[in-house]
Amino acid sequence: MKMLVVFHTPVNEGYAMATLEKTFFEVALDICGSAQNIYFAFSHYKGERVRSLPSNFTNVFEIDAQKLETVEYYKNVEDTIKSIGFDLALCFDLSLSSKTLKVLNDGQVKSVVSYWGASMSDINYGVRLLAKRIEVFFRKIKPNLFIFESESMRYHAVNGRGIPNKITTVVNLGVDTEVFKPSKSKRDFYLNELGIKKEQKVAIYTGHMESRKGVHVLMDAMISLVESGNSAWHLIICGNRPGEEQQFLDMLDGKNALDHVTFCGYRSDLDMLLPSCDVGIIASTGWDSFTMSSIEMASSGLPVIASNLQGLRESVVDGKTGYLFAPGDYKALAHILSQLGEDEDGLRELGRASRARIITEFSVDVQKKRLKSALNDLLAT
């Protein structure tokens, strides 16, 4: 059994990709029995070590979808794939129109899986949706299976892009519950380091600064909270590149809330920082998936307060492991924080339930088991 794992990103792209690379490798190892039968491909690769994989792993080559437009490059990739003889290719975000799909087919890969970590399409209706379904049905080349990280992603693919439901399945993301786990041992350290008062509750957001992620909603919520006389909370923001925080600091300029918000940039110690906090917040205003940050927060024993959007609503059980609020409704977010700040027992109970749900449903072990089962079922057909 020989298996190829394909990423449309460059080698060593970063944290989120690295986590999936490691998970895909471990599942492939279970299926193939030996690392010698596993290969990885990236859009840009010049012989460097793949940091997420074992140090002695060298079965790596390049598949650049843009370069596949060149006849010579296409032929070289096709010959490489054909010479190895793959039984299965597991590809990240592989679209129906991708040249990578065609070269895998021409390289005689027996089965192709498209694994999606984002929304494939907006919802379509009526004649437009029917046209999409017909177009997919008559495609000569398409993946044998589509795997989505949330039910919402699958719903959008089926009812937007026209993918037949029968060739889809859902494998939620998983988190290492032994790395992200409750621990208050470093709380005082982080509070001192970040200049947070010991008596304050700490909320945390980890993620990008792009507009759809709703960092501006977090600013508005903190302004509303502090101006109402509630100084119980401090907000930590992780994920800002140098300069990206300025637009949000401008929102706080002249406001008392400025002293209640700290931007921390990119950090490598989230497994220690998260359990030092009291709640996690994701305030996205546009599409958002079943995010890794949401389950890292929950695994660390934090209630998660999230926008009532697509995959996010699948990562939170409203009122039991956290709370959902209408996207962009900063007043509702501020109200939730205000209530939780006055309910220590409720805060702890939400955190315990949040952690318990992750262990049962969204650990990395559960993720790998479900992914392996989906791939084995395909190989058995």
C-alpha positions as CSV (number, residue, x, y, z in Angstrom):
1,M,0.0,0.0,0.0
2,K,1.5,3.3,-1.1
3,M,0.0,6.7,-0.1
4,L,0.7,10.2,-1.2
5,V,-0.3,13.3,0.9
6,V,-0.6,16.5,-1.1
7,F,-0.6,20.0,0.3
8,H,-1.2,23.0,-1.9
9,T,0.9,25.1,0.4
10,P,4.7,25.4,0.5
11,V,6.7,23.1,2.8
12,N,6.9,24.3,6.4
13,E,4.0,26.8,5.9
14,G,3.3,27.0,9.6
15,Y,1.3,25.9,12.6
16,A,-2.1,24.9,11.3
17,M,-0.6,23.0,8.3
18,A,2.1,21.4,10.5
19,T,-0.6,19.9,12.8
20,L,-2.4,18.4,9.9
21,E,0.8,17.1,8.3
22,K,1.7,15.3,11.5
23,T,-1.8,13.8,11.8
24,F,-1.9,12.7,8.1
25,F,1.5,11.1,8.5
26,E,0.5,9.1,11.5
27,V,-2.7,7.9,9.9
28,A,-0.8,7.0,6.7
29,L,1.7,5.0,8.8
30,D,-1.2,3.0,10.3
31,I,-2.6,2.3,6.8
32,C,0.7,1.7,5.0
33,G,2.7,-0.1,7.7
34,S,5.9,1.7,6.8
35,A,7.2,5.2,6.3
36,Q,8.9,3.9,3.1
37,N,5.4,3.6,1.5
38,I,4.4,7.2,2.4
39,Y,5.2,10.3,0.3
40,F,4.4,14.0,0.8
41,A,4.1,16.7,-1.9
42,F,4.1,20.5,-1.4
43,S,3.6,23.4,-3.8
44,H,7.1,24.6,-3.2
45,Y,9.9,22.2,-2.2
46,K,13.7,22.6,-2.6
47,G,14.9,19.6,-0.6
48,E,14.5,21.1,2.9
49,R,13.5,19.0,5.9
50,V,9.8,18.9,6.7
51,R,9.8,20.0,10.3
52,S,6.4,18.4,11.2
53,L,7.6,14.9,10.1
54,P,10.3,12.5,11.4
55,S,13.8,13.9,10.8
56,N,14.8,10.9,8.6
57,F,11.7,11.2,6.4
58,T,12.8,12.1,2.8
59,N,10.0,10.9,0.5
60,V,9.1,14.4,-0.5
61,F,8.7,16.1,-3.8
62,E,7.0,19.1,-5.4
63,I,3.6,19.5,-7.1
64,D,3.0,23.1,-8.0
65,A,-0.4,23.5,-9.5
66,Q,0.7,26.6,-11.4
67,K,3.8,25.0,-12.8
68,L,1.6,22.1,-14.0
69,E,0.5,24.4,-16.8
70,T,4.0,23.8,-18.3
71,V,4.1,20.6,-20.4
72,E,7.6,19.6,-19.3
73,Y,6.9,20.1,-15.6
74,Y,3.5,18.3,-15.9
75,K,5.2,15.3,-17.5
76,N,7.9,15.1,-14.9
77,V,5.3,15.1,-12.1
78,E,3.2,12.6,-13.9
79,D,6.1,10.2,-14.4
80,T,7.2,10.5,-10.8
81,I,3.7,9.6,-9.6
82,K,3.3,6.8,-12.1
83,S,6.8,5.3,-11.2
84,I,5.9,5.0,-7.5
85,G,2.4,3.6,-8.1
86,F,0.2,5.1,-5.5
87,D,-2.9,3.4,-4.2
88,L,-4.2,6.5,-2.5
89,A,-3.7,10.3,-2.5
90,L,-5.0,12.4,0.3
91,C,-5.0,16.1,-0.8
92,F,-5.7,19.2,1.1
93,D,-8.3,21.6,-0.4
94,L,-8.2,19.8,-3.8
95,S,-10.8,21.5,-6.1
96,L,-12.5,19.9,-9.0
97,S,-10.8,22.2,-11.5
98,S,-7.3,21.7,-10.0
99,K,-4.5,20.6,-12.4
100,T,-3.2,18.5,-9.5
101,L,-6.3,16.3,-9.7
102,K,-5.6,15.7,-13.4
103,V,-2.0,14.8,-12.9
104,L,-2.9,12.4,-10.2
105,N,-5.4,10.8,-12.5
106,D,-2.8,10.6,-15.4
107,G,-0.3,9.3,-12.9
108,Q,-2.7,6.4,-12.3
109,V,-3.4,7.0,-8.6
110,K,-6.1,4.5,-7.8
111,S,-8.1,6.6,-5.3
112,V,-8.1,10.3,-4.6
113,V,-9.4,12.0,-1.5
114,S,-10.0,15.8,-1.2
115,Y,-9.8,17.0,2.4
116,W,-11.3,20.4,3.0
117,G,-10.5,22.8,5.9
118,A,-12.6,25.7,4.5
119,S,-15.9,26.3,2.8
120,M,-16.0,25.1,-0.8
121,S,-18.9,27.3,-1.9
122,D,-21.7,29.6,-1.0
123,I,-25.2,28.0,-0.9
124,N,-27.0,27.9,-4.3
125,Y,-30.6,27.2,-5.0
126,G,-33.0,26.1,-7.8
127,V,-31.6,26.1,-11.3
128,R,-28.2,27.3,-10.3
129,L,-27.7,24.4,-7.8
130,L,-29.1,21.9,-10.3
131,A,-26.6,23.1,-12.9
132,K,-23.8,22.7,-10.4
133,R,-24.9,19.1,-9.6
134,I,-25.1,18.2,-13.3
135,E,-21.7,19.7,-13.9
136,V,-20.2,17.6,-11.1
137,F,-22.0,14.5,-12.3
138,F,-20.6,14.7,-15.8
139,R,-17.1,15.4,-14.8
140,K,-14.8,12.6,-16.0
141,I,-12.3,13.2,-13.3
142,K,-13.2,13.9,-9.7
143,P,-12.1,12.8,-6.2
144,N,-13.5,9.5,-5.0
145,L,-14.2,11.0,-1.5
146,F,-14.5,14.5,0.0
147,I,-13.7,14.9,3.7
148,F,-14.8,18.0,5.6
149,E,-13.9,19.3,9.0
150,S,-17.5,20.2,9.9
151,E,-21.0,19.4,9.0
152,S,-21.4,23.0,7.8
153,M,-18.6,22.6,5.3
154,R,-20.2,19.5,4.0
155,Y,-23.6,21.2,3.7
156,H,-22.1,24.0,1.7
157,A,-20.3,21.6,-0.6
158,V,-23.4,19.6,-1.3
159,N,-25.9,22.5,-1.5
160,G,-23.5,25.0,-3.0
161,R,-21.0,23.2,-5.2
162,G,-23.2,20.3,-6.0
163,I,-21.0,17.5,-4.6
164,P,-23.0,14.3,-4.2
165,N,-23.6,13.6,-0.5
166,K,-22.8,9.9,-0.9
167,I,-19.2,10.7,-1.6
168,T,-18.7,12.9,1.4
169,T,-17.9,12.4,5.1
170,V,-17.0,14.6,8.1
171,V,-13.9,14.2,10.2
172,N,-13.7,17.0,12.7
173,L,-10.4,18.4,13.8
174,G,-8.7,17.0,16.8
175,V,-6.5,18.5,19.5
176,D,-3.8,16.8,21.6
177,T,-5.5,16.8,25.0
178,E,-2.2,16.0,26.8
179,V,-0.6,19.2,25.4
180,F,-3.7,21.4,25.8
181,K,-5.0,20.7,29.2
182,P,-6.1,22.6,32.3
183,S,-3.4,24.0,34.5
184,K,-3.2,27.2,36.5
185,S,0.4,26.7,37.6
186,K,1.7,29.4,35.3
187,R,-1.2,31.9,35.8
188,D,0.7,34.3,38.1
189,F,3.7,34.2,35.7
190,Y,1.6,35.2,32.7
191,L,-0.4,37.8,34.6
192,N,2.8,39.4,35.8
193,E,4.5,39.2,32.4
194,L,1.5,40.8,30.6
195,G,0.8,43.4,33.3
196,I,-2.6,42.0,34.2
197,K,-4.0,42.5,37.7
198,K,-4.4,39.2,39.7
199,E,-8.0,39.9,40.6
200,Q,-9.0,40.3,36.9
201,K,-10.6,37.6,34.8
202,V,-8.8,36.9,31.6
203,A,-10.3,36.3,28.2
204,I,-8.2,35.3,25.2
205,Y,-8.5,35.3,21.4
206,T,-6.0,33.5,19.2
207,G,-6.1,33.9,15.4
208,H,-5.6,36.2,12.4
209,M,-6.3,39.9,12.3
210,E,-8.3,39.8,9.0
211,S,-11.6,41.7,9.2
212,R,-13.9,38.6,9.1
213,K,-12.2,37.4,12.3
214,G,-14.0,40.1,14.2
215,V,-11.2,41.6,16.3
216,H,-13.0,44.9,16.0
217,V,-16.0,43.3,17.7
218,L,-13.7,42.3,20.6
219,M,-12.6,46.0,20.9
220,D,-16.2,47.3,20.9
221,A,-17.2,44.7,23.6
222,M,-14.3,45.7,25.9
223,I,-15.2,49.4,25.4
224,S,-18.8,48.7,26.2
225,L,-17.9,46.6,29.2
226,V,-15.5,49.0,30.8
227,E,-17.6,52.1,30.1
228,S,-20.5,50.4,31.9
229,G,-18.3,50.3,35.0
230,N,-17.2,46.7,34.7
231,S,-13.4,46.4,35.1
232,A,-13.3,42.7,36.0
233,W,-12.0,41.5,32.6
234,H,-8.7,41.8,30.7
235,L,-8.5,40.7,27.0
236,I,-5.4,39.0,25.5
237,I,-5.1,38.9,21.7
238,C,-2.6,36.6,20.1
239,G,-1.8,36.4,16.4
240,N,-1.1,39.9,15.3
241,R,1.9,40.5,13.1
242,P,3.9,43.7,13.8
243,G,1.8,46.7,13.1
244,E,-1.5,44.8,12.6
245,E,-2.7,45.8,16.1
246,Q,-2.5,49.5,15.4
247,Q,-6.0,49.8,13.9
248,F,-7.5,48.2,16.9
249,L,-5.4,50.3,19.4
250,D,-6.8,53.3,17.5
251,M,-10.3,52.2,18.4
252,L,-9.3,52.1,22.1
253,D,-7.5,55.5,22.0
254,G,-8.8,57.7,24.7
255,K,-10.9,54.9,26.2
256,N,-10.4,53.3,29.6
257,A,-10.6,49.9,27.9
258,L,-7.1,50.5,26.5
259,D,-5.8,49.3,29.9
260,H,-7.8,46.2,29.6
261,V,-6.5,44.9,26.3
262,T,-3.0,43.3,25.5
263,F,-1.8,42.3,22.1
264,C,0.8,39.5,22.3
265,G,1.7,38.7,18.7
266,Y,2.5,35.2,17.7
267,R,3.5,32.9,20.5
268,S,4.8,29.4,20.8
269,D,3.5,28.8,24.3
270,L,-0.3,28.8,23.8
271,D,-0.5,25.4,25.5
272,M,0.7,27.2,28.7
273,L,-1.0,30.5,28.1
274,L,-4.5,29.2,27.4
275,P,-5.1,27.4,30.7
276,S,-3.9,30.5,32.5
277,C,-7.0,32.3,31.2
278,D,-10.7,32.1,32.1
279,V,-12.5,32.1,28.8
280,G,-11.7,31.9,25.1
281,I,-13.5,34.1,22.5
282,I,-13.9,33.9,18.8
283,A,-16.0,36.8,17.4
284,S,-15.9,36.2,13.7
285,T,-18.3,38.2,11.5
286,G,-17.9,36.3,8.2
287,W,-17.6,32.6,7.3
288,D,-15.7,30.6,9.9
289,S,-15.0,26.9,10.1
290,F,-14.6,24.4,12.9
291,T,-11.4,26.2,14.1
292,M,-8.4,24.6,15.8
293,S,-8.3,27.6,18.2
294,S,-11.8,26.8,19.5
295,I,-10.9,23.2,20.4
296,E,-7.5,24.2,21.9
297,M,-9.3,26.6,24.1
298,A,-11.9,24.0,25.2
299,S,-9.3,21.3,25.7
300,S,-7.4,23.8,28.0
301,G,-10.6,23.8,30.2
302,L,-11.9,27.2,29.0
303,P,-15.6,27.9,28.2
304,V,-15.7,29.2,24.6
305,I,-17.8,32.3,23.6
306,A,-18.2,32.3,19.8
307,S,-20.2,33.9,17.0
308,N,-23.2,31.8,16.0
309,L,-21.6,31.0,12.6
310,Q,-21.3,27.8,10.5
311,G,-18.6,25.5,12.0
312,L,-18.2,27.6,15.1
313,R,-21.7,26.6,16.3
314,E,-20.5,23.0,16.1
315,S,-17.6,23.6,18.4
316,V,-19.7,25.1,21.2
317,V,-22.8,23.7,23.0
318,D,-24.6,26.9,23.9
319,G,-25.2,27.2,27.6
320,K,-23.2,24.0,28.4
321,T,-19.7,24.4,27.2
322,G,-19.8,28.1,26.4
323,Y,-22.1,30.6,24.7
324,L,-23.0,31.6,21.2
325,F,-23.9,35.2,20.2
326,A,-25.1,36.9,17.0
327,P,-22.2,37.8,14.8
328,G,-21.1,41.4,15.4
329,D,-23.3,41.9,18.5
330,Y,-20.6,43.3,20.8
331,K,-23.2,44.2,23.4
332,A,-24.3,40.6,23.7
333,L,-20.6,39.6,24.0
334,A,-20.1,42.2,26.7
335,H,-23.2,41.0,28.6
336,I,-22.0,37.3,28.5
337,L,-18.6,38.4,29.9
338,S,-20.3,40.5,32.6
339,Q,-22.5,37.6,33.7
340,L,-19.6,35.1,33.7
341,G,-17.5,37.5,35.7
342,E,-20.0,37.3,38.6
343,D,-20.5,33.5,38.4
344,E,-17.2,31.7,39.5
345,D,-19.0,28.3,39.9
346,G,-20.7,28.6,36.6
347,L,-17.4,29.5,34.9
348,R,-15.7,26.4,36.3
349,E,-18.6,24.1,35.4
350,L,-18.6,25.4,31.8
351,G,-14.9,24.8,31.6
352,R,-15.2,21.2,32.9
353,A,-17.9,20.4,30.4
354,S,-15.9,22.0,27.6
355,R,-12.9,19.9,28.4
356,A,-14.9,16.7,28.8
357,R,-16.6,17.2,25.3
358,I,-13.2,17.6,23.7
359,I,-11.9,14.3,25.2
360,T,-14.9,12.4,24.0
361,E,-15.5,13.9,20.6
362,F,-12.6,16.1,19.4
363,S,-9.3,14.7,20.6
364,V,-6.6,14.0,18.1
365,D,-6.9,10.3,18.8
366,V,-10.6,10.5,17.8
367,Q,-9.7,12.5,14.7
368,K,-7.1,9.9,13.6
369,K,-9.5,7.0,14.2
370,R,-12.2,8.6,12.1
371,L,-9.9,9.6,9.3
372,K,-8.3,6.2,9.2
373,S,-11.8,4.6,9.1
374,A,-12.9,6.8,6.2
375,L,-9.8,6.0,4.2
376,N,-10.0,2.3,4.8
377,D,-13.6,2.2,3.8
378,L,-12.7,3.9,0.5
379,L,-9.8,1.5,-0.1
380,A,-12.1,-1.5,0.6
381,T,-14.6,-0.5,-2.1
